[in-house]
């Protein structure tokens, strides 16, 4: 699903969000019509999501590029030490 204008600034896709009003019909075993599918899976308008920058420590370790989400001059937070499993 294509993102709305706001999300397009940070990602090229958008997860499908099924509003509560559609849950019952979506879970009904009767197949959905094309019209129902399009109505249920419409791209949310700008302002629907709330999002904010996070430190790159919160992003998966598999990420290979540096992401600068902290304001310039602000110290990056240190990762919390991992607890010892064996005492």
C-alpha positions in Angstrom: 0.0 0.0 0.0 1.4 3.4 -0.9 2.0 5.8 2.0 0.3 9.1 2.6 2.2 12.3 2.1 3.6 12.4 5.7 4.7 8.8 5.8 6.3 9.0 2.3 8.9 11.3 3.8 10.2 8.4 6.0 9.1 5.2 4.2 8.0 4.0 0.8 5.2 1.7 2.1 2.4 1.7 4.6 0.9 -1.1 6.6 -2.7 -1.9 6.1 -4.8 -0.4 8.9 -8.2 -1.9 9.3 -10.5 0.5 11.2 -12.7 -1.1 14.0 -15.9 -0.4 12.1 -14.7 -2.9 9.4 -13.5 -5.7 11.7 -16.8 -7.7 11.8 -17.2 -7.7 8.0 -13.6 -8.4 7.4 -13.7 -11.5 9.6 -17.0 -12.7 8.0 -16.4 -15.8 5.9 -18.4 -14.4 3.0 -15.9 -13.0 0.4 -15.5 -9.2 0.2 -16.5 -7.4 -2.9 -13.9 -5.2 -4.6 -15.8 -2.1 -3.5 -15.6 -3.3 0.2 -11.9 -4.1 -0.1 -11.1 -0.6 -1.5 -13.2 1.1 1.2 -11.6 -0.9 4.0 -8.0 -0.5 2.9 -7.9 3.2 2.0 -4.7 5.1 2.7 -5.3 7.1 5.9 -5.2 10.9 5.6 -2.2 13.0 6.7 -2.4 13.6 10.4 -3.7 10.1 11.1 -0.3 8.9 12.5 1.7 10.3 15.4 5.4 9.8 15.0 8.6 11.4 16.3 12.4 10.9 15.9 14.2 8.2 17.9 17.9 7.6 18.6 19.4 5.2 16.2 20.0 2.8 19.1 16.3 2.0 18.9 16.7 0.8 15.3 17.5 -2.9 14.5 21.2 -3.8 14.5 20.9 -5.2 10.9 20.6 -1.6 9.6 23.9 -0.9 7.7 23.7 2.9 7.3 24.0 5.7 9.8 20.8 7.4 10.5 21.0 10.9 12.1 17.7 11.4 14.0 19.2 13.3 17.0 19.5 17.1 16.7 23.1 18.2 15.9 25.2 18.6 19.1 23.0 16.4 21.2 24.8 13.4 22.8 23.6 10.0 21.7 22.1 8.0 24.6 24.2 5.0 25.8 22.6 1.6 25.5 21.5 0.1 28.8 23.8 -2.8 30.0 22.4 -6.2 29.5 21.5 -8.2 32.6 23.7 -11.2 33.4 21.7 -14.4 33.0 23.9 -16.4 35.3 24.1 -14.1 38.3 
